[in-house]
Amino acid sequence: RNPTIWIDGEILGFMLVGFSFGLGRFLSGLGVATNLSHHYPWGIWKAINVAVGVALASSGFTAAAFIDIFGRKKYHNLLRPAVLTAWLGYFMVAVSLLFDLGRYWNIWQPIVNWQGNSVLFEVAMCVMAYLIVLTFEISPSLLEGLKHRMHSDKWGAKLLRKLERPVSALQSFVKLVLPIFIIAGFVLSC
């Protein structure tokens, strides 16, 4: 028996169990899936998923401030993995909020209906702000990857070459505003 296939099968089985629980939550509601009620509205995972996602994401803001603001250029090789980890961490927080919300289809509501006295409003605004900042911080890597792909013979390169001018313009814009977003990320995380 090949151990690699066995491990992959275990991971796939674990993913399917998680997917079925997630699907059950969305189809049956939050109360049925978690045994929560109006008297006990949040489970312990609320604190855990936000704390784990936020802790995972803190590396990006710290590394960007340390390297780009405070000038520790010898650690520059750590910047891109740290920012990617941070973006993935906050994306995980955003996805977990979908599961935490009773009416997940209203996730867009905090953008237009501001409720300053709501804890979830504050969480939603913070997660959106962090994701926007991290998207700007990770965009130089993505744009460089697109440009590299354009000048290769790999799949899709011919199609991407048609977008070379907009990508170059976007790359120039990102280079111009990136210091503002790095400072904003550091200030937001403080």
C-alpha positions as CSV (number, residue, x, y, z in Angstrom):
1,R,0.0,0.0,0.0
2,N,1.4,3.4,-1.0
3,P,1.5,5.6,2.1
4,T,1.1,8.8,0.1
5,I,-2.2,7.7,-1.3
6,W,-3.4,6.6,2.2
7,I,-2.5,10.0,3.7
8,D,-4.2,11.8,0.8
9,G,-7.3,9.6,1.3
10,E,-7.4,10.5,5.0
11,I,-7.1,14.2,4.3
12,L,-9.8,13.9,1.7
13,G,-12.1,12.1,4.1
14,F,-11.4,14.8,6.8
15,M,-12.2,17.5,4.2
16,L,-15.5,15.8,3.2
17,V,-16.6,15.5,6.8
18,G,-15.9,19.2,7.3
19,F,-17.6,20.1,4.1
20,S,-20.7,18.1,5.1
21,F,-20.9,19.9,8.5
22,G,-20.5,23.2,6.8
23,L,-23.2,22.4,4.3
24,G,-25.4,21.2,7.1
25,R,-24.9,24.5,8.9
26,F,-25.9,26.5,5.8
27,L,-28.9,24.3,5.0
28,S,-30.2,23.7,8.6
29,G,-29.3,26.9,10.3
30,L,-26.9,27.9,13.0
31,G,-28.9,26.5,15.9
32,V,-29.3,23.0,14.6
33,A,-25.6,22.7,13.7
34,T,-24.2,24.2,16.9
35,N,-26.9,23.9,19.6
36,L,-26.7,27.7,20.1
37,S,-29.8,29.8,20.9
38,H,-30.7,33.5,21.6
39,H,-29.5,32.8,25.2
40,Y,-26.1,31.4,24.1
41,P,-25.5,33.1,20.7
42,W,-21.8,32.5,20.2
43,G,-19.8,29.3,20.7
44,I,-16.3,29.1,21.8
45,W,-15.1,28.7,18.2
46,K,-16.0,32.4,17.5
47,A,-13.1,33.5,19.7
48,I,-10.9,30.7,18.5
49,N,-11.4,31.2,14.7
50,V,-10.9,35.0,14.9
51,A,-8.0,34.7,17.3
52,V,-6.3,32.0,15.2
53,G,-6.9,33.9,12.0
54,V,-5.8,37.2,13.4
55,A,-2.7,35.7,15.1
56,L,-1.8,34.1,11.8
57,A,-2.2,37.4,10.0
58,S,-0.2,39.5,12.4
59,S,3.0,38.4,10.7
60,G,2.3,40.3,7.5
61,F,1.7,43.7,9.2
62,T,4.7,43.3,11.5
63,A,7.0,42.2,8.7
64,A,5.9,45.0,6.4
65,A,6.4,47.6,9.1
66,F,9.7,46.1,10.2
67,I,11.2,45.8,6.7
68,D,9.6,48.7,4.7
69,I,9.0,51.3,7.4
70,F,11.9,50.7,9.8
71,G,14.4,49.8,7.0
72,R,15.4,46.2,8.0
73,K,16.1,45.3,4.4
74,K,18.2,42.2,5.3
75,Y,14.9,40.5,6.1
76,H,13.3,41.3,2.8
77,N,13.1,37.6,1.8
78,L,10.6,37.1,4.6
79,L,8.2,39.8,3.5
80,R,6.3,38.1,0.8
81,P,5.6,34.8,2.6
82,A,4.6,36.8,5.7
83,V,2.1,39.0,3.7
84,L,0.7,36.0,1.9
85,T,0.2,34.2,5.3
86,A,-1.5,37.4,6.6
87,W,-3.8,37.6,3.7
88,L,-4.7,33.9,4.0
89,G,-5.3,34.4,7.7
90,Y,-7.7,37.3,7.2
91,F,-9.4,35.4,4.4
92,M,-9.9,32.6,6.8
93,V,-11.5,35.0,9.3
94,A,-13.8,36.3,6.6
95,V,-14.9,32.8,5.6
96,S,-15.4,31.9,9.3
97,L,-17.6,34.9,9.7
98,L,-19.9,33.5,7.1
99,F,-20.4,30.5,9.3
100,D,-20.8,32.6,12.4
101,L,-23.5,34.8,11.0
102,G,-27.0,33.6,11.5
103,R,-28.1,35.1,8.2
104,Y,-24.9,34.7,6.1
105,W,-26.6,36.1,3.0
106,N,-26.5,39.5,4.7
107,I,-22.7,39.7,4.9
108,W,-22.7,42.7,2.7
109,Q,-25.0,44.7,5.1
110,P,-22.3,46.4,7.2
111,I,-21.0,48.2,4.2
112,V,-24.3,50.1,3.7
113,N,-26.0,49.9,7.1
114,W,-23.6,51.1,9.8
115,Q,-24.4,49.9,13.3
116,G,-21.9,51.5,15.6
117,N,-23.2,49.7,18.7
118,S,-22.8,46.2,17.2
119,V,-19.8,44.0,17.9
120,L,-20.1,42.2,14.6
121,F,-20.1,45.6,12.8
122,E,-16.7,46.4,14.3
123,V,-15.4,42.9,13.4
124,A,-16.8,43.2,9.8
125,M,-15.2,46.7,9.3
126,C,-11.8,45.5,10.7
127,V,-11.8,42.4,8.6
128,M,-12.7,44.4,5.4
129,A,-10.1,47.1,6.2
130,Y,-7.3,44.5,6.8
131,L,-8.2,42.5,3.7
132,I,-8.1,45.7,1.5
133,V,-4.7,46.7,3.0
134,L,-3.3,43.2,2.6
135,T,-4.6,42.9,-0.9
136,F,-2.6,46.1,-1.8
137,E,0.4,44.7,0.0
138,I,0.3,41.4,-1.8
139,S,-0.5,42.9,-5.2
140,P,3.2,43.6,-6.3
141,S,3.9,39.9,-6.1
142,L,0.8,39.1,-8.0
143,L,1.5,41.7,-10.7
144,E,5.1,40.6,-11.0
145,G,3.9,37.0,-11.5
146,L,1.5,38.1,-14.2
147,K,4.2,40.0,-16.0
148,H,6.5,37.0,-15.8
149,R,3.8,34.8,-17.1
150,M,3.2,37.3,-20.0
151,H,6.8,36.9,-21.2
152,S,6.9,33.1,-21.0
153,D,5.7,30.5,-23.4
154,K,3.3,28.9,-20.8
155,W,-0.4,28.4,-21.0
156,G,-2.4,31.7,-21.2
157,A,0.7,33.9,-21.9
158,K,-0.7,35.0,-25.3
159,L,-4.0,36.1,-23.7
160,L,-2.2,37.9,-20.9
161,R,0.0,39.9,-23.3
162,K,-3.1,41.7,-24.4
163,L,-3.3,43.0,-20.8
164,E,0.3,44.2,-20.6
165,R,-0.5,48.0,-20.6
166,P,-3.2,47.9,-17.9
167,V,-1.0,45.6,-15.8
168,S,1.9,48.0,-16.1
169,A,-0.3,50.9,-15.3
170,L,-1.7,49.1,-12.2
171,Q,1.8,48.1,-11.2
172,S,2.9,51.8,-11.3
173,F,-0.2,52.8,-9.3
174,V,0.4,50.2,-6.6
175,K,4.1,51.2,-6.3
176,L,3.0,54.8,-5.7
177,V,0.3,54.0,-3.0
178,L,1.9,51.0,-1.4
179,P,3.8,53.0,1.3
180,I,0.4,54.5,2.4
181,F,-1.1,51.0,2.7
182,I,1.9,49.6,4.6
183,I,1.6,52.5,7.2
184,A,-2.2,52.0,7.3
185,G,-1.7,48.3,8.0
186,F,0.7,49.0,10.8
187,V,-1.5,51.6,12.3
188,L,-4.6,49.4,12.0
189,S,-2.9,46.5,13.7
190,C,-1.8,48.7,16.6
